[in-house]
């Protein structure tokens, strides 16, 4: 009876346990080959259609290039101008917003650094004024 039980593991006969992984591997391999083959066919069709489209479009591009090149350059300049003006507008609005917050005392980011820099500049300006006053008074007394 123990020999008969050794043939079965987890309710399956031993010969079926070895076949299940093989059939599962075969299904995996068949799926991979099918998917890979169809993707390879699609990439080949894409390459062929690209070559055909370039073959057809090249003479047209050569004929119309005196018009297309300046038009493309104009479009790039226009797009760059619009992007730059939009960027400068956003920058101006953010600076004005920051100044408004600073003036109303809402303490925007960087206000501490600005206050520190203003204090240092005022200190240096006082030092320079004192030096000038001292040199002027010493020059007058001599």
TAZI-V760512 format. One line per field, one symbol per residue. ss: DSSP state (a for helix, b for strand, c for the rest). psi: psi as a letter, one per 20 degrees, with the letter a starting at -180 (. if undefined). Layout:
# TAZI-V760512
ss=???
psi=???
This chain:
# TAZI-V760512
ss=caaaaacbbccbbaaaaaaaaaaaaaaaaaaaaaaaaaaaaaaaaaaaaaaaaaaaaaaaaaaaaaaaaaaaaaaaaaaaaaaaaaaaaaaaaaaaaaaaaaacccccccaaaaaaaaaaaaaaaaaaaaaaaaaaaaaaac
psi=hhhhhhhppkjqqhhhhhhghghghgggggggggggghhggghghggghgggghghhghghggjhhghghggggggggghgggghgghgggghhghgggghghjkimrpihghghgggggghghggggghgggghghhhhh.
